[in-house]
Amino acid sequence: MRRLLFLLLFSFCSAAFPVQGTGEIAGRKEDLKELRERIEALKKELSANEESRVEAADQLKQSEERISTAQRQLLALRQEQSRLQNTLRELAQNAREQENTLADQQKQLEKLLYRQYLQASPDALQLALNGNDPNQLARDLYYLVIIARARGVLLSEMRATLARQKRLAADARAREAELAEVRTEQEAEHVKLMAQKAERKKVLNQIAGKIKAQKQEIGNLQRDEKRLSQLVDRLTKLLAEQAKAAARKEAEERARKNARNAGSAGKNAAAGQLENRALPTATRGNFVRLKGKLRLPARGQVTGRFGAPREGGTTWKGLFIRAAQGSEVKAIARGQVVYAEWMRGFGNLLILDHGSGYLSVYGNNDALYKQVGDQVEGGDTIGAAGNSGGNADSGLYFELRHQGRALDPMQWVSLK
């Protein structure tokens, strides 16, 4: 039975998650490592080019980064808790099924024993010594053999059922112990999070006046926008270079495969199709087809619209969606996280690469749930709305960019 279950599970996993070669997986890991290293170098370069002046909101950086980290760890623990609870429910269901199976087996055994009792003679030797009719003797012996075999099979099945019950009980105890550990970790992380939030509130109360004054300074918002634009431009170039390098590598690999399989055109075509499916999400270039079909990344009131004037003599380069602190922030489409860091003016900032030069930007988050290199699907929760970076209102700042140029997000979303 266990072998059958293993084979079924293996077949399902093979169908759902195609097996990749060791070389391909190693190549993906190497590409991801290179991406993270280049983005880390980019962050250091941008920090080195920052103005020497320190703004009041910068004092929030450490506590807001810690809050984001604690929130992400809490989310991971909640997900682990949910997984363990599901496992416990499955184990309990399996245990009930085994109990029912054992009860049925016991009833069958009782019936067999009763049938054996109804037979005139208790065993084969006594039947032979009684000197009864040979035909009747043969029939009685046959019935005894059948009952004995059935009883043996039932007893074997009952032993197996009891063994399964014992394993299920052991598994349940182990999962309960894991769940207790997760709950303890959750409590510790929650205490840590509350301490970080209290620290941020204390700092914010001390510098609130300075933050407000600096935000009203002419040129302050321009510096923030310039900083973000520089980051987006650098990321766009970096990703374009990486895409070119990946395309060259893919072309070389395809050429080698074609050379090895030159005698079979059908095999070459199939290999090409497999390679195309294996490409990272962000390089498939289907994002433009989603224009007019996207959903806003957060639920709330849009208080700042693309192109509208804003304080400081600038115009909105994206949208500000006013939302309750902790509200879910969702990815607008599938893509790869290429930036997840605190940035002056935007607080906890996350940027997704959707391929073909399209990036989506999510700022002022209370928490970032994803990290550089993570692949996400449209609708995945990637963060929680907040007012990090010294923002007065709680919500989400959202931009859409193509080749570094800001686009009007409202032309890309559907409000139906």
C-alpha positions as CSV (number, residue, x, y, z in Angstrom):
1,M,0.0,0.0,0.0
2,R,2.8,2.4,1.0
3,R,4.6,1.6,-2.3
4,L,1.4,2.3,-4.3
5,L,1.0,5.7,-2.5
6,F,4.6,6.5,-3.1
7,L,4.3,5.8,-6.8
8,L,1.1,7.9,-7.1
9,L,2.7,10.8,-5.2
10,F,5.8,10.5,-7.4
11,S,3.7,10.5,-10.6
12,F,1.7,13.6,-9.4
13,C,4.9,15.5,-8.5
14,S,6.5,14.6,-11.9
15,A,3.5,15.9,-13.7
16,A,3.0,19.0,-11.7
17,F,6.7,19.9,-11.4
18,P,8.8,18.7,-14.4
19,V,12.2,17.5,-13.3
20,Q,15.0,19.7,-14.3
21,G,18.6,18.7,-15.0
22,T,21.2,19.3,-12.3
23,G,23.1,21.6,-14.6
24,E,20.0,23.7,-15.3
25,I,19.1,24.1,-11.6
26,A,22.7,25.0,-10.8
27,G,22.6,27.6,-13.7
28,R,19.5,29.1,-12.3
29,K,21.0,29.4,-8.8
30,E,24.1,31.0,-10.3
31,D,22.0,33.5,-12.2
32,L,20.0,34.4,-9.1
33,K,23.2,34.8,-7.0
34,E,24.7,37.1,-9.7
35,L,21.4,39.1,-9.8
36,R,21.5,39.6,-6.0
37,E,25.2,40.5,-6.0
38,R,24.7,43.1,-8.8
39,I,21.7,44.7,-7.1
40,E,23.6,44.8,-3.8
41,A,26.4,46.6,-5.6
42,L,23.9,48.9,-7.2
43,K,22.4,49.8,-3.8
44,K,25.9,50.6,-2.4
45,E,26.6,52.8,-5.4
46,L,23.4,54.8,-5.0
47,S,24.1,55.2,-1.3
48,A,27.5,56.5,-2.0
49,N,26.0,59.1,-4.4
50,E,23.4,60.3,-1.8
51,E,23.6,63.9,-0.5
52,S,25.6,64.2,2.6
53,R,22.6,65.8,4.4
54,V,20.6,63.6,6.7
55,E,16.9,63.9,6.7
56,A,14.7,63.4,9.8
57,A,12.9,60.5,8.2
58,D,16.2,58.6,7.9
59,Q,16.1,58.1,11.7
60,L,13.1,55.8,11.1
61,K,15.0,53.5,8.7
62,Q,16.4,51.0,11.3
63,S,13.1,50.5,13.2
64,E,11.0,50.3,10.0
65,E,13.4,47.8,8.5
66,R,13.2,45.7,11.6
67,I,9.4,45.9,11.7
68,S,9.3,44.7,8.1
69,T,11.6,41.8,8.9
70,A,9.6,40.8,12.0
71,Q,6.4,41.0,10.0
72,R,7.9,38.8,7.3
73,Q,9.0,36.2,9.9
74,L,5.6,36.3,11.6
75,L,3.9,35.6,8.2
76,A,6.3,32.7,7.6
77,L,5.5,31.3,11.1
78,R,1.7,31.7,10.5
79,Q,2.0,29.8,7.2
80,E,4.0,27.1,8.9
81,Q,1.4,26.9,11.7
82,S,-1.4,26.6,9.1
83,R,0.6,23.8,7.3
84,L,1.0,21.9,10.6
85,Q,-2.6,22.4,11.5
86,N,-3.7,21.0,8.1
87,T,-1.3,18.1,8.7
88,L,-2.8,17.4,12.1
89,R,-6.3,17.5,10.6
90,E,-5.3,15.0,8.0
91,L,-3.7,12.7,10.6
92,A,-6.9,12.9,12.7
93,Q,-9.0,12.0,9.7
94,N,-6.7,9.1,8.8
95,A,-6.9,8.0,12.4
96,R,-10.7,8.0,12.3
97,E,-10.6,6.0,9.1
98,Q,-8.2,3.5,10.6
99,E,-10.5,3.1,13.6
100,N,-13.5,2.5,11.4
101,T,-11.4,0.0,9.4
102,L,-10.4,-1.8,12.6
103,A,-14.0,-1.9,13.8
104,D,-15.2,-3.4,10.5
105,Q,-12.4,-6.0,10.7
106,Q,-13.4,-6.9,14.2
107,K,-17.0,-7.4,13.1
108,Q,-15.9,-9.6,10.3
109,L,-13.7,-11.7,12.7
110,E,-16.6,-12.1,15.0
111,K,-18.8,-13.4,12.1
112,L,-16.0,-15.9,11.1
113,L,-15.6,-17.1,14.6
114,Y,-19.4,-17.6,14.9
115,R,-19.5,-19.5,11.6
116,Q,-16.7,-21.7,12.9
117,Y,-18.6,-22.3,16.1
118,L,-21.7,-23.4,14.1
119,Q,-19.7,-26.2,12.5
120,A,-20.4,-29.5,14.2
121,S,-16.9,-30.4,14.9
122,P,-14.2,-28.1,16.3
123,D,-11.2,-29.2,14.2
124,A,-10.1,-31.4,11.2
125,L,-8.7,-34.3,13.4
126,Q,-12.0,-34.7,15.3
127,L,-13.9,-34.7,12.0
128,A,-11.8,-37.5,10.6
129,L,-12.1,-39.6,13.8
130,N,-15.9,-39.3,14.0
131,G,-16.2,-41.7,11.0
132,N,-19.0,-39.6,9.3
133,D,-19.9,-39.7,5.7
134,P,-16.8,-39.0,3.6
135,N,-18.5,-36.5,1.4
136,Q,-19.8,-34.6,4.4
137,L,-16.3,-34.9,5.9
138,A,-14.8,-33.3,2.8
139,R,-17.3,-30.5,2.8
140,D,-16.7,-29.8,6.5
141,L,-13.0,-29.8,6.1
142,Y,-13.2,-27.4,3.2
143,Y,-15.4,-25.0,5.2
144,L,-12.9,-25.2,8.1
145,V,-10.0,-24.4,5.7
146,I,-11.8,-21.4,4.2
147,I,-12.7,-20.0,7.6
148,A,-9.2,-20.5,8.9
149,R,-7.7,-18.7,5.9
150,A,-10.1,-15.9,6.1
151,R,-9.4,-15.6,9.9
152,G,-5.7,-15.5,9.2
153,V,-6.0,-12.8,6.5
154,L,-8.2,-10.7,8.9
155,L,-5.8,-11.1,11.8
156,S,-3.0,-10.0,9.5
157,E,-5.0,-6.9,8.3
158,M,-5.9,-6.0,11.9
159,R,-2.2,-6.2,12.9
160,A,-1.4,-3.9,9.9
161,T,-4.2,-1.5,10.9
162,L,-3.0,-1.3,14.5
163,A,0.6,-0.6,13.2
164,R,-0.7,2.2,11.1
165,Q,-2.6,3.6,14.0
166,K,0.6,3.5,16.1
167,R,2.5,5.4,13.3
168,L,-0.3,7.9,13.0
169,A,-0.3,8.6,16.7
170,A,3.5,9.0,16.7
171,D,3.3,11.4,13.7
172,A,0.5,13.4,15.4
173,R,2.6,13.8,18.6
174,A,5.6,14.9,16.5
175,R,3.5,17.5,14.6
176,E,2.0,18.7,17.9
177,A,5.5,19.3,19.3
178,E,6.4,21.2,16.1
179,L,3.3,23.3,16.4
180,A,4.1,24.1,20.0
181,E,7.6,25.3,18.9
182,V,6.1,27.4,16.2
183,R,3.6,29.0,18.6
184,T,6.5,29.8,21.0
185,E,8.4,31.4,18.2
186,Q,5.3,33.4,17.2
187,E,4.9,34.8,20.6
188,A,8.6,35.8,20.8
189,E,8.4,37.4,17.3
190,H,5.2,39.2,18.3
191,V,6.9,40.7,21.4
192,K,9.8,41.7,19.3
193,L,7.5,43.4,16.7
194,M,5.6,45.3,19.4
195,A,8.9,46.6,20.8
196,Q,10.0,47.7,17.3
197,K,6.6,49.5,16.7
198,A,6.9,51.2,20.1
199,E,10.4,52.3,19.2
200,R,9.3,53.7,15.9
201,K,6.4,55.6,17.5
202,K,8.8,57.1,20.0
203,V,11.2,58.2,17.3
204,L,8.3,59.5,15.1
205,N,6.9,61.6,17.9
206,Q,10.3,63.2,18.4
207,I,10.9,64.1,14.8
208,A,7.4,64.5,13.4
209,G,7.8,68.3,13.2
210,K,11.1,68.0,11.4
211,I,9.7,65.5,8.9
212,K,6.7,67.8,8.1
213,A,9.0,70.8,7.7
214,Q,11.4,68.9,5.4
215,K,8.5,67.5,3.3
216,Q,7.3,71.1,2.6
217,E,10.8,72.2,1.5
218,I,11.0,73.1,-2.2
219,G,13.2,70.5,-3.9
220,N,12.8,67.7,-1.2
221,L,10.2,65.7,-3.3
222,Q,12.3,66.3,-6.4
223,R,15.3,64.7,-4.7
224,D,13.1,61.7,-3.7
225,E,11.8,61.3,-7.2
226,K,15.3,61.7,-8.7
227,R,16.6,59.0,-6.3
228,L,13.8,56.6,-7.4
229,S,14.3,57.4,-11.1
230,Q,18.0,56.7,-10.8
231,L,17.3,53.4,-9.2
232,V,14.7,52.4,-11.8
233,D,17.1,53.4,-14.7
234,R,20.0,51.5,-13.2
235,L,17.8,48.4,-12.6
236,T,16.4,48.6,-16.2
237,K,19.9,48.6,-17.6
238,L,21.1,45.9,-15.3
239,L,18.1,43.7,-16.2
240,A,18.5,44.4,-19.9
241,E,22.2,43.3,-19.7
242,Q,21.2,40.1,-17.8
243,A,18.5,39.3,-20.3
244,K,21.0,39.7,-23.2
245,A,23.5,37.5,-21.4
246,A,20.8,34.9,-20.7
247,A,19.7,35.0,-24.4
248,R,23.3,34.5,-25.5
249,K,23.7,31.6,-23.1
250,E,20.4,30.1,-24.3
251,A,21.4,30.4,-28.0
252,E,24.7,28.8,-27.3
253,E,23.1,25.9,-25.5
254,R,20.5,25.5,-28.2
255,A,23.2,25.4,-30.8
256,R,25.0,22.7,-28.9
257,K,21.8,20.7,-28.6
258,N,21.0,21.1,-32.3
259,A,24.5,19.9,-33.1
260,R,24.0,16.8,-31.0
261,N,20.6,16.1,-32.4
262,A,21.2,17.2,-36.0
263,G,19.7,14.0,-37.4
264,S,16.3,14.5,-35.8
265,A,14.3,17.7,-36.6
266,G,11.4,16.6,-34.5
267,K,13.6,16.2,-31.4
268,N,15.1,19.7,-32.0
269,A,11.6,21.3,-32.1
270,A,10.5,19.6,-28.9
271,A,13.8,20.6,-27.1
272,G,13.1,24.3,-28.2
273,Q,9.6,24.1,-26.8
274,L,10.9,22.8,-23.5
275,E,13.5,25.5,-23.3
276,N,10.9,28.2,-23.9
277,R,8.8,26.9,-21.1
278,A,11.8,26.8,-18.8
279,L,12.5,30.5,-19.3
280,P,12.1,32.7,-16.2
281,T,8.7,34.4,-15.9
282,A,10.1,37.9,-16.2
283,T,11.7,37.2,-19.6
284,R,8.5,36.0,-21.4
285,G,7.4,39.5,-22.5
286,N,3.6,39.0,-22.1
287,F,3.1,42.0,-19.7
288,V,2.0,44.4,-22.4
289,R,-1.0,42.1,-23.2
290,L,-2.4,42.9,-19.7
291,K,-3.0,46.6,-20.4
292,G,-6.5,47.5,-19.2
293,K,-6.9,44.1,-17.3
294,L,-4.7,44.7,-14.2
295,R,-6.1,45.1,-10.7
296,L,-4.9,47.8,-8.3
297,P,-2.3,46.4,-5.9
298,A,-4.2,47.5,-2.8
299,R,-7.8,48.2,-1.8
300,G,-8.4,51.8,-0.8
301,Q,-9.1,55.4,-1.9
302,V,-6.8,56.8,-4.7
303,T,-5.8,60.2,-3.3
304,G,-2.9,61.0,-5.6
305,R,-3.2,60.4,-9.4
306,F,-0.6,60.3,-12.1
307,G,0.1,63.8,-13.5
308,A,-1.8,65.7,-10.8
309,P,0.1,68.5,-9.0
310,R,1.5,67.7,-5.5
311,E,3.2,69.7,-2.8
312,G,6.8,70.7,-3.5
313,G,6.1,71.8,-7.1
314,T,6.1,68.3,-8.6
315,T,3.5,66.1,-10.1
316,W,2.5,62.6,-9.2
317,K,4.5,59.9,-11.1
318,G,2.2,57.2,-9.9
319,L,-0.7,56.7,-7.5
320,F,-1.1,56.9,-3.8
321,I,-3.8,54.5,-2.5
322,R,-4.9,55.4,1.0
323,A,-5.4,52.1,2.9
324,A,-5.4,50.9,6.5
325,Q,-2.1,49.9,8.0
326,G,-1.4,46.2,7.5
327,S,-3.7,46.0,4.4
328,E,-2.5,43.4,1.9
329,V,-0.4,44.6,-1.0
330,K,-0.6,42.3,-4.0
331,A,1.5,41.9,-7.1
332,I,-0.3,43.2,-10.2
333,A,1.1,40.5,-12.4
334,R,3.7,37.7,-12.4
335,G,7.3,38.8,-12.1
336,Q,10.5,38.7,-10.2
337,V,11.5,40.8,-7.2
338,V,14.5,42.9,-8.1
339,Y,14.5,45.3,-5.2
340,A,13.2,45.0,-1.6
341,E,14.8,47.6,0.6
342,W,14.2,50.8,2.6
343,M,14.6,54.0,0.6
344,R,14.5,57.6,1.7
345,G,11.1,59.1,0.8
346,F,9.5,55.7,0.0
347,G,10.2,53.7,3.1
348,N,10.0,49.9,2.6
349,L,10.2,49.7,-1.2
350,L,9.6,46.7,-3.4
351,I,10.1,46.6,-7.2
352,L,9.0,43.8,-9.5
353,D,10.4,43.1,-13.0
354,H,7.7,41.9,-15.4
355,G,10.1,41.5,-18.4
356,S,10.6,43.6,-21.6
357,G,11.5,46.7,-19.5
358,Y,8.3,46.8,-17.4
359,L,8.7,47.4,-13.7
360,S,6.0,47.9,-11.0
361,V,7.0,49.9,-7.8
362,Y,5.4,49.6,-4.4
363,G,6.4,52.1,-1.7
364,N,5.6,53.1,1.9
365,N,5.0,49.5,2.9
366,D,4.7,48.6,6.6
367,A,6.2,45.2,5.7
368,L,7.8,43.5,2.7
369,Y,7.0,39.8,2.5
370,K,9.2,39.0,-0.5
371,Q,13.0,39.3,-1.2
372,V,15.2,39.8,-4.2
373,G,15.1,36.9,-6.5
374,D,11.6,35.6,-5.5
375,Q,9.2,34.8,-8.3
376,V,5.6,35.9,-7.7
377,E,2.3,35.4,-9.5
378,G,-0.3,38.1,-10.1
379,G,-2.4,38.4,-6.9
380,D,0.3,37.1,-4.6
381,T,0.6,39.1,-1.4
382,I,4.0,40.8,-1.4
383,G,3.7,43.3,1.4
384,A,1.5,45.2,3.9
385,A,0.5,48.8,3.4
386,G,1.8,51.4,5.9
387,N,3.4,54.8,6.3
388,S,7.1,53.9,6.3
389,G,9.5,56.6,5.2
390,G,7.8,59.3,7.3
391,N,4.6,59.4,5.2
392,A,1.7,61.2,6.9
393,D,-1.0,58.9,5.6
394,S,-1.1,55.1,5.7
395,G,-1.4,53.4,2.3
396,L,0.6,52.4,-0.7
397,Y,2.6,54.4,-3.3
398,F,2.4,52.7,-6.6
399,E,4.2,53.3,-9.9
400,L,4.4,51.6,-13.3
401,R,7.5,52.1,-15.5
402,H,8.6,51.0,-18.9
403,Q,12.3,51.5,-19.9
404,G,12.5,53.9,-16.9
405,R,9.6,56.1,-18.1
406,A,6.7,56.5,-15.7
407,L,3.3,55.3,-17.1
408,D,-0.2,56.2,-15.9
409,P,-1.3,53.2,-13.9
410,M,-5.0,54.0,-14.4
411,Q,-4.6,53.3,-18.1
412,W,-3.5,49.8,-17.3
413,V,-6.0,48.8,-14.6
414,S,-9.6,47.8,-14.7
415,L,-11.8,49.1,-11.8
416,K,-14.7,46.7,-12.6
